[in-house]
Amino acid sequence: MTVPIDHIIETPPRAPSPVHGFGTLAVHAGAPHDPTTGAVIEPISLSTTFAQTAAGKPVGLYEYSRSSNPNRDNFEQAVAALEHAKYALAFGSGSAATATILQSLAQGSHVISVSDVYGGTHRYFTRVAKAHGVTVTFTPQIEVDIAEHIRDNTKLVWIESPSNPTLRLVDIRAVATAAHSRGVAVVVDNTFLSPYVQNPLDHGADIVVHSVTKYINGHSDVVMGLAAFNSDELRERLSFLQNAGGAVPSAFDSWLAHRGVKTLHLRVRQSSGNATAVAKALEASPHVISVNYPGLDSHPHRHIALKQHREGMGGGMLSFRIKGGRAAAERFCQLTKIFTLAESLGGIESLVELPSAMTHAGIPRDQREAVGVFDDLVRVSCGIEEPEDLLRDVQQALEKAVLETASSSNGSNGINGSNGANGHELK
Ligand SMILES: *Cc1c(COP(=O)(O)O)cnc(C)c1O
């Protein structure tokens, strides 16, 4: 095994590839046959260390598993291909990927971020990066006022599209053009859509990050993160930090996530179809105040979805405001039988949650309501179950929740509206 496996077994070309479609790359990129046994599926390489024939002369490509190992390499190659990136680096969580990118900035650097950024990212920006001399400006309308916020020390713009949990979109090309004209790099957190629906690097972003925990692994059994990009200089800096910081995923988790990503296209097509069906049913329901879903024509940023998303797909996430206030929203989440009340998203199973009391409980009420996170907002992650079953489940839960809370009057049936200083972390 002295020859790198790529040289023995023909694998489809690594992206950017004009030749192969998404599903073909998902199955084959970074998936060489085992050179000694011919195994079609790669073995799990648990060894932490690799034999050397002379000092500093490893037998193959690997020396020590934190620095690199076959399963992580293969997984990184697979996602790089799907994100149209030259490189991808995997981390122990999405949060570790975020932290590593922030650590790559010099002390005194400035970052501009969308205000409704993922809660954990907000926490890192305000409570960790700050302590290391990196400051962050948050703006609710980044396309409009990015130029005003750029300073001499601005190094990075951080965007998320769609936002969580209100599913607002950002025009990545518009932000990248403004940022690049001032020499500022753009990071896009693409967790909510996955590389199947959106490829931020194609719209001018410099780095795309994922919580692999969500759609890419897709089976709610791995916590992992990833950053993908094209620049050789970024690869140098970030892979140095990947090794130096050591927040890396295990070989086993890398293997699981690689197995997960091979069906990403099938899963996301089904989740997005399911979310479209659910969003339309909610929009037509007398029990619903409003629906946030970028696949609907009524979405205020539908034009961005049509330009930025594969076939204008809306993805698997949506949120809606139910009539009957916080009590009805909470009852809805308890009354669904297929949708499980839980945090997280992007798995094969459908989930519901109450952002004001769960994922976004740490944000003061006035700030949360300013971005549309009211007590009656329910967030839904559509899984890959049959749409008819999901629709029936939503309808029965809506009817019961709204009726129950209406008959118990005043909406104060023992569930108070305090915005949960209940120790929940932001997910
Ligand atoms: C979950 C999530 C993260 C953080 O990822 P972890 O794997 O939980 O650390 C970052 N961004 C978004 C949009 C997420 O949903």
Ligand as a Chemical Component Dictionary entry (heavy atoms), coordinates in Angstrom:
data_LIG
# 
_chem_comp.id                   LIG 
_chem_comp.type                 NON-POLYMER 
_chem_comp.pdbx_formal_charge   0 
_chem_comp.three_letter_code    LIG 
# 
loop_
_chem_comp_atom.comp_id 
_chem_comp_atom.atom_id 
_chem_comp_atom.alt_atom_id 
_chem_comp_atom.type_symbol 
_chem_comp_atom.charge 
_chem_comp_atom.model_Cartn_x 
_chem_comp_atom.model_Cartn_y 
_chem_comp_atom.model_Cartn_z 
_chem_comp_atom.pdbx_ordinal 
LIG C1 C1 C 0 -26.793 23.189 14.224 1  
LIG C2 C2 C 0 -26.264 24.387 13.507 2  
LIG C3 C3 C 0 -24.954 24.855 13.716 3  
LIG C4 C4 C 0 -24.025 24.247 14.751 4  
LIG O1 O1 O 0 -23.673 22.957 14.433 5  
LIG P1 P1 P 0 -23.329 21.851 15.549 6  
LIG O2 O2 O 0 -22.986 20.669 14.701 7  
LIG O3 O3 O 0 -24.541 21.668 16.385 8  
LIG O4 O4 O 0 -22.183 22.386 16.341 9  
LIG C5 C5 C 0 -24.529 25.943 12.964 10 
LIG N1 N1 N 0 -25.341 26.554 12.078 11 
LIG C6 C6 C 0 -26.605 26.138 11.870 12 
LIG C7 C7 C 0 -27.454 26.873 10.889 13 
LIG C8 C8 C 0 -27.112 25.042 12.565 14 
LIG O5 O5 O 0 -28.376 24.652 12.359 15 
# 
loop_
_chem_comp_bond.comp_id 
_chem_comp_bond.atom_id_1 
_chem_comp_bond.atom_id_2 
_chem_comp_bond.value_order 
_chem_comp_bond.pdbx_ordinal 
LIG C1 C2 SING 1  
LIG C2 C3 SING 2  
LIG C2 C8 DOUB 3  
LIG C3 C4 SING 4  
LIG C3 C5 DOUB 5  
LIG C4 O1 SING 6  
LIG O1 P1 SING 7  
LIG P1 O2 DOUB 8  
LIG P1 O3 SING 9  
LIG P1 O4 SING 10 
LIG C5 N1 SING 11 
LIG N1 C6 DOUB 12 
LIG C6 C7 SING 13 
LIG C6 C8 SING 14 
LIG C8 O5 SING 15 
# 
